């Protein structure tokens, strides 16, 4: 267990009260707040995707393939920062639903490249506005400069945590 000094170092000060005591770390730590915000985004997104028979995991894959088709499962996993094995069931589901197909290319018969079907490409026009609307809703009442600063801070935080 981290020392009180270490725990206090990650504490986010509250504007009206200054830094909170270490025993309230759970509600005010940056990791807790980021995880809580992520869950709120995912819950809202999942609710909006239900009518389209698309899961949040499938949405994440679609977003990547809308940007670049032909990726292998390994390269897709690397870009998504997930384990290759965790994508297998998602890709199987997407293939069953007719959103994408796996194609062998070149000499390596083990590698299969991922391509969207017309149905998978067609979802972009319907689903991207849903993601945009959720992000806009999340930013209601937040100064655009503060939102940009939050994005900058999160990008730096990710870079720090991904560097050994």
C-alpha positions in Angstrom: 0.0 0.0 0.0 1.4 3.4 -0.9 2.4 5.8 1.8 0.2 8.7 2.7 2.7 11.0 1.0 2.5 9.0 -2.2 -1.3 8.8 -2.1 -1.6 12.5 -1.4 0.6 13.3 -4.4 -2.1 11.9 -6.8 -4.9 13.7 -5.0 -6.7 16.3 -7.1 -7.4 19.5 -5.2 -11.0 20.5 -4.9 -11.4 24.2 -5.8 -13.4 25.2 -2.8 -11.7 23.2 -0.1 -8.1 22.7 -1.2 -6.7 19.2 -1.2 -8.9 16.6 0.4 -7.7 14.2 3.1 -6.1 11.0 1.9 -9.0 8.9 3.2 -11.3 10.5 0.4 -8.7 9.6 -2.2 -11.2 7.2 -4.0 -13.6 9.9 -5.0 -11.1 12.5 -6.0 -8.2 10.6 -7.4 -7.5 11.2 -11.1 -7.6 7.5 -11.9 -11.0 7.2 -10.2 -12.4 10.2 -12.1 -11.0 9.1 -15.4 -12.5 5.6 -15.0 -15.8 7.0 -13.8 -16.0 9.3 -16.8 -15.1 6.4 -19.2 -17.9 4.3 -17.7 -20.4 7.1 -18.1 -19.3 7.5 -21.8 -19.6 3.8 -22.4 -23.0 3.5 -20.7 -24.4 6.3 -22.8 -22.9 4.9 -26.0 -24.1 1.4 -25.3 -27.6 2.7 -24.8 -27.5 4.5 -28.1 -26.0 1.6 -30.0 -28.6 -1.0 -29.0 -31.1 -0.1 -31.8 -28.3 -0.7 -34.3 -27.3 -4.1 -32.9 -23.8 -2.8 -32.3 -21.8 -3.4 -29.1 -19.4 -0.8 -27.7 -16.5 -3.2 -28.5 -17.8 -3.5 -32.1 -18.1 0.3 -32.3 -14.4 0.7 -31.3 -13.4 -1.7 -34.0 -15.6 0.0 -36.6 -14.1 3.4 -35.7 -10.6 2.0 -36.4 -11.6 0.3 -39.7 -13.5 3.4 -40.9 -10.1 5.1 -40.6 -8.0 2.3 -42.2 -9.1 -1.0 -43.6 -6.8 -4.0 -44.3 -5.3 -4.1 -40.8 -4.4 -7.5 -39.3 -5.8 -8.5 -36.0 -2.4 -7.9 -34.4 -2.0 -4.4 -35.8 -5.7 -3.6 -34.9 -5.0 -4.7 -31.3 -1.9 -2.6 -31.1 -3.7 0.5 -32.3 -6.6 -0.1 -29.9 -4.2 -0.9 -27.1 -5.9 -4.2 -26.3 -4.8 -7.8 -26.3 -5.1 -9.6 -29.7 -7.1 -12.4 -28.1 -9.7 -10.0 -26.7 -10.6 -9.0 -30.2 -11.3 -12.6 -31.5 -14.9 -12.8 -30.2 -15.7 -9.2 -31.3 -14.4 -9.9 -34.8 -16.3 -13.2 -34.9 -19.5 -11.3 -34.0 -18.9 -8.6 -36.5 -18.3 -11.1 -39.2 -21.5 -12.9 -38.3 -23.4 -9.6 -38.4 -22.0 -8.9 -41.9 -20.0 -5.8 -40.8 -16.6 -7.0 -41.9 -14.7 -9.9 -43.4 -11.3 -11.4 -42.9 -9.2 -11.9 -46.0 -5.8 -13.6 -46.5 -3.3 -11.6 -48.6 0.2 -12.3 -49.7 2.3 -15.3 -48.8 1.6 -15.6 -45.1 -1.5 -17.7 -44.9 -1.8 -17.1 -41.1 -2.3 -13.4 -41.5 -5.8 -12.3 -42.2 -6.6 -8.7 -43.0 -9.8 -7.0 -41.9 -12.1 -5.3 -44.4 -15.5 -3.7 -43.9 -18.4 -4.8 -45.9 -20.8 -2.4 -47.5 -23.0 -2.8 -44.4 -20.1 -2.0 -42.1 -19.1 1.1 -44.1 -22.7 2.1 -44.2 -22.9 2.2 -40.4 -20.5 5.2 -40.3 -23.1 7.7 -41.5 -25.5 6.5 -38.7 -23.1 5.8 -35.8 -20.5 8.6 -36.0 -23.1 11.3 -35.3 -24.1 9.3 -32.2 -20.5 9.5 -30.9 -20.3 13.1 -31.7 -23.5 13.9 -29.9 -22.4 12.0 -26.8 -19.1 14.0 -26.7 -21.0 17.3 -27.2 -23.4 16.3 -24.4 -20.5 15.5 -22.1 -19.0 19.0 -22.8 -22.1 21.0 -22.0 -21.2 23.9 -19.7 -17.5 23.3 -20.1 -15.4 26.1 -21.5 -13.8 25.0 -24.8 -10.4 26.0 -23.5 -10.8 23.8 -20.5 -11.9 20.9 -22.7 -8.8 21.4 -24.8 -6.6 21.6 -21.7 -8.2 18.4 -20.3 -7.5 16.6 -23.6 -3.9 17.8 -23.5 -3.5 16.7 -19.9 -5.0 13.2 -20.6 -2.7 12.7 -23.7 0.3 13.6 -21.5 -0.9 11.3 -18.7 -1.3 8.4 -21.2 2.2 9.1 -22.6 3.7 9.1 -19.1 2.0 5.9 -18.1 2.9 4.1 -21.3 6.6 5.0 -20.9 8.4 2.5 -18.6 
